[in-house]
């Protein structure tokens, strides 16, 4: 309350202008864009890895079947 004796606004923090906030956000996004992989990109990478593992497993199964004489 400004009517209190001894009041001052030395600790008052003004609200920044919207352009300042937007610039700060843009700077943070630019700074951190390489540190966080977006979810779709991470999911795509995991899908590719999964497909490679399945392909490798199928090759191993076929090789094992061939080595014991199982017809595919």
Backbone as CSV, one residue per row, in Angstrom:
resi,resn,N_x,N_y,N_z,CA_x,CA_y,CA_z,C_x,C_y,C_z
1,UNK,0.840,-1.181,0.000,0.000,0.000,0.000,0.883,1.242,0.000
2,UNK,0.560,2.144,-0.834,1.358,3.346,-0.947,1.107,4.320,0.194
3,UNK,0.066,4.127,0.956,-0.227,5.052,2.040,0.562,4.752,3.303
4,UNK,1.264,3.612,3.325,2.048,3.282,4.502,3.256,4.212,4.614
5,UNK,3.608,4.529,5.834,4.778,5.369,6.070,6.023,4.556,5.748
6,UNK,6.942,5.165,5.030,8.194,4.502,4.691,8.097,3.617,3.465
7,UNK,6.999,3.687,2.766,6.846,2.858,1.574,7.704,3.388,0.443
8,UNK,8.310,2.480,-0.287,8.992,2.872,-1.507,8.833,1.751,-2.524
9,UNK,9.121,2.044,-3.739,8.951,1.024,-4.769,10.295,0.498,-5.282
10,UNK,11.295,0.504,-4.424,12.632,0.057,-4.830,12.625,-1.408,-5.250
11,UNK,11.761,-2.221,-4.682,11.707,-3.639,-5.017,10.725,-3.944,-6.127
12,UNK,10.090,-2.936,-6.662,9.096,-3.137,-7.702,9.769,-3.532,-9.011
13,UNK,9.270,-4.605,-9.616,9.798,-5.058,-10.892,8.746,-4.756,-11.954
14,UNK,9.083,-3.915,-12.920,8.095,-3.578,-13.938,7.837,-4.754,-14.881
15,UNK,6.647,-4.799,-15.431,6.307,-5.823,-16.410,6.975,-5.467,-17.734
16,UNK,7.739,-6.400,-18.306,8.425,-6.089,-19.565,7.437,-5.969,-20.724
17,UNK,7.839,-5.233,-21.721,7.012,-5.061,-22.910,6.877,-6.394,-23.640
18,UNK,5.749,-6.626,-24.301,5.555,-7.890,-25.030,6.641,-8.167,-26.061
19,UNK,7.178,-7.134,-26.679,8.240,-7.358,-27.663,9.518,-7.861,-27.000
20,UNK,9.766,-7.393,-25.780,10.943,-7.851,-25.037,10.770,-9.318,-24.653
21,UNK,9.564,-9.677,-24.223,9.275,-11.064,-23.846,9.411,-11.973,-25.065
22,UNK,8.863,-11.549,-26.197,8.943,-12.354,-27.421,10.393,-12.536,-27.864
23,UNK,11.191,-11.488,-27.769,12.594,-11.580,-28.153,13.354,-12.531,-27.230
24,UNK,13.055,-12.473,-25.937,13.717,-13.362,-24.977,13.345,-14.813,-25.246
25,UNK,12.059,-15.064,-25.531,11.626,-16.427,-25.839,12.307,-16.940,-27.103
26,UNK,12.357,-16.103,-28.128,12.995,-16.505,-29.384,14.472,-16.836,-29.166
27,UNK,15.135,-16.049,-28.334,16.548,-16.303,-28.040,16.721,-17.637,-27.312
28,UNK,15.832,-17.939,-26.365,15.918,-19.213,-25.644,15.659,-20.396,-26.567
29,UNK,14.674,-20.257,-27.438,14.374,-21.338,-28.378,15.581,-21.585,-29.280
30,UNK,16.163,-20.531,-29.793,17.330,-20.663,-30.668,18.503,-21.308,-29.927
31,UNK,18.690,-20.901,-28.680,19.805,-21.416,-27.867,19.647,-22.893,-27.567
32,UNK,18.414,-23.323,-27.336,18.180,-24.695,-26.878,17.660,-25.634,-27.948
33,UNK,17.518,-25.190,-29.182,16.896,-26.028,-30.201,17.681,-27.302,-30.495
34,UNK,18.980,-27.287,-30.293,19.785,-28.473,-30.570,19.899,-29.406,-29.372
35,UNK,19.449,-28.965,-28.204,19.591,-29.796,-27.008,18.384,-30.687,-26.769
36,UNK,17.267,-30.372,-27.373,16.052,-31.152,-27.162,15.552,-31.643,-28.511
37,UNK,15.384,-32.944,-28.631,14.866,-33.517,-29.861,13.344,-33.506,-29.788
38,UNK,12.701,-32.905,-30.761,11.235,-32.914,-30.759,10.693,-34.344,-30.768
39,UNK,9.562,-34.546,-30.159,8.971,-35.875,-30.018,8.799,-36.598,-31.355
40,UNK,8.257,-35.967,-32.406,8.113,-36.705,-33.664,9.448,-37.184,-34.235
41,UNK,10.476,-36.374,-34.146,11.786,-36.782,-34.661,12.345,-37.944,-33.849
42,UNK,12.165,-37.893,-32.531,12.657,-38.973,-31.675,11.886,-40.256,-31.979
43,UNK,10.570,-40.138,-32.185,9.754,-41.312,-32.493,10.162,-41.910,-33.831
44,UNK,10.452,-41.064,-34.821,10.898,-41.562,-36.125,12.214,-42.318,-35.984
45,UNK,13.130,-41.777,-35.212,14.428,-42.436,-35.018,14.248,-43.781,-34.322
46,UNK,13.352,-43.841,-33.347,13.108,-45.098,-32.639,12.454,-46.124,-33.562
47,UNK,11.566,-45.669,-34.445,10.922,-46.570,-35.393,11.943,-47.163,-36.360
48,UNK,12.847,-46.342,-36.851,13.894,-46.826,-37.751,14.763,-47.857,-37.031
49,UNK,15.131,-47.558,-35.798,15.955,-48.500,-35.026,15.212,-49.815,-34.815
50,UNK,13.923,-49.734,-34.505,13.125,-50.941,-34.301,13.058,-51.778,-35.575
51,UNK,12.846,-51.117,-36.720,12.794,-51.838,-37.988,14.128,-52.518,-38.290
52,UNK,15.224,-51.849,-37.977,16.540,-52.447,-38.204,16.750,-53.664,-37.304
53,UNK,16.308,-53.577,-36.062,16.449,-54.708,-35.138,15.592,-55.895,-35.577
54,UNK,14.383,-55.615,-36.057,13.519,-56.696,-36.534,14.143,-57.369,-37.752
55,UNK,14.664,-56.575,-38.671,15.320,-57.123,-39.862,16.510,-57.985,-39.469
56,UNK,17.318,-57.496,-38.530,18.479,-58.262,-38.064,18.029,-59.570,-37.414
57,UNK,16.992,-59.495,-36.588,16.472,-60.701,-35.939,15.951,-61.713,-36.950
58,UNK,15.269,-61.225,-37.985,14.777,-62.132,-39.030,15.936,-62.812,-39.763
59,UNK,17.006,-62.051,-40.033,18.183,-62.645,-40.690,18.791,-63.735,-39.811
60,UNK,18.904,-63.462,-38.535,19.477,-64.441,-37.598,18.599,-65.690,-37.544
61,UNK,17.277,-65.490,-37.501,16.357,-66.639,-37.479,16.501,-67.483,-38.745
62,UNK,16.580,-66.827,-39.896,16.732,-67.571,-41.158,18.050,-68.330,-41.175
63,UNK,19.113,-67.709,-40.693,20.416,-68.380,-40.650,20.373,-69.574,-39.709
64,UNK,19.710,-69.407,-38.552,19.597,-70.531,-37.607,18.774,-71.669,-38.216
65,UNK,17.662,-71.290,-38.881,16.824,-72.308,-39.515,17.603,-73.055,-40.595
66,UNK,18.381,-72.333,-41.367,19.164,-72.954,-42.439,20.228,-73.883,-41.868
67,UNK,20.795,-73.497,-40.728,21.874,-74.307,-40.156,21.350,-75.614,-39.573
68,UNK,20.093,-75.662,-39.181,19.538,-76.918,-38.632,18.652,-77.634,-39.647
69,UNK,18.511,-77.070,-40.843,17.789,-77.736,-41.914,16.292,-77.542,-41.859
70,UNK,15.808,-76.504,-41.244,14.358,-76.240,-41.189,13.956,-75.516,-42.463
71,UNK,12.914,-76.003,-43.118,12.432,-75.340,-44.338,11.628,-74.111,-43.952
72,UNK,11.843,-73.016,-44.654,11.133,-71.771,-44.328,9.803,-71.699,-45.019
